């Protein structure tokens, strides 16, 4: 049995021993954690972008970015983006989730949206 600890969603257990089932359970746990991170970010995405990029969003870009974040929550988790977590689950019985890998995915989405706005 594997235990995933998260300050955002609490402790979750992975009881499966088959790799495919472990990955399926891990996707659910990662999705729950990612949803909470995104929900917090949606409350003030403008401040986050200003903090990360030093750019003040215009309302149109801010609305598009919020929609892309909402869409990200609806999409299934790609474990390739969370390889470090998957590796930890394969090698340890207790894993502590931090927000780093989640913000990497979110920052990539923000970069993509801002790049498309700069071109468009």
C-alpha positions in Angstrom: 0.0 0.0 0.0 1.2 3.5 -0.9 0.2 6.7 1.0 0.1 10.0 -0.7 0.1 13.0 1.7 -1.1 16.4 0.5 -1.6 19.5 2.6 -4.5 20.4 0.2 -6.4 17.1 0.0 -5.1 15.1 3.0 -3.7 11.6 3.0 -4.8 9.2 0.2 -4.1 5.5 -0.1 -3.2 3.6 -3.2 -4.1 0.0 -2.5 -3.4 -1.5 -5.9 -0.3 -3.5 -6.7 -0.6 -3.6 -10.5 1.2 -0.8 -12.3 -1.9 0.1 -14.5 -4.2 0.3 -11.4 -1.6 2.3 -9.5 -1.4 4.8 -12.3 -5.2 5.1 -12.5 -5.5 5.7 -8.7 -2.6 8.2 -8.9 -4.2 10.1 -11.7 -7.3 10.5 -9.5 -5.2 11.8 -6.6 -3.2 14.1 -8.8 -6.4 15.5 -10.4 -7.9 16.2 -7.0 -4.7 18.1 -5.9 -4.5 19.9 -9.2 -8.1 21.0 -8.9 -7.5 22.6 -5.5 -4.4 24.4 -6.8 -6.3 25.7 -9.8 -9.3 26.8 -7.6 -7.0 28.8 -5.4 -5.3 30.4 -8.4 -8.6 31.3 -10.1 -9.4 33.5 -7.2 -6.6 35.9 -8.2 -5.0 34.8 -11.4 -4.1 38.5 -12.3 -1.8 38.7 -9.2 -0.2 35.4 -9.9 0.7 36.4 -13.5 2.0 39.7 -12.3 4.1 38.0 -9.7 5.5 35.5 -12.2 5.8 37.6 -15.3 5.6 41.2 -14.1 2.8 41.7 -16.6 -0.6 43.2 -15.8 -3.3 41.2 -17.7 -6.0 43.0 -19.7 -9.5 41.8 -18.9 -9.8 39.8 -22.1 -6.6 37.9 -21.6 -7.4 37.3 -18.0 -10.8 35.9 -18.9 -9.3 33.6 -21.5 -6.6 32.4 -19.1 -9.2 31.7 -16.4 -11.2 29.6 -19.0 -8.1 27.7 -20.0 -7.4 26.9 -16.3 -11.0 25.7 -15.9 -10.6 23.6 -19.0 -7.4 22.1 -17.6 -9.3 21.0 -14.5 -11.7 19.1 -16.8 -9.0 17.4 -18.7 -7.6 14.1 -17.5 -4.2 14.2 -15.9 -1.2 13.4 -18.1 1.2 11.5 -15.8 4.1 12.3 -18.1 3.9 15.8 -16.7 4.1 14.4 -13.2 6.8 11.8 -13.8 8.6 12.7 -10.5 5.5 11.9 -8.6 5.0 8.6 -10.5 8.6 7.7 -9.9 8.2 8.4 -6.1 5.1 6.2 -6.0 7.0 3.4 -7.7 9.9 3.6 -5.2 8.4 4.6 -1.9 5.5 3.8 0.4 5.0 7.4 1.6 5.0 10.3 -0.8 4.5 14.0 0.1 2.9 16.1 -2.7 4.1 19.6 -3.1 2.8 22.1 -5.5 5.9 22.4 -7.7 4.9 20.0 -10.5 1.4 21.4 -10.6 2.6 25.0 -11.1 5.0 23.8 -13.8 1.9 22.6 -15.8 0.0 25.8 -14.9 2.9 28.1 -15.9 3.2 26.3 -19.2 -0.5 27.0 -19.9 0.0 30.6 -18.9 3.0 30.9 -21.2 1.1 29.4 -24.1 -1.9 31.7 -23.6 0.3 34.8 -23.3 2.3 33.8 -26.4 -0.9 33.2 -28.4 -2.2 36.6 -27.3 1.1 38.3 -28.3 0.9 36.8 -31.8 -2.8 37.2 -32.2 
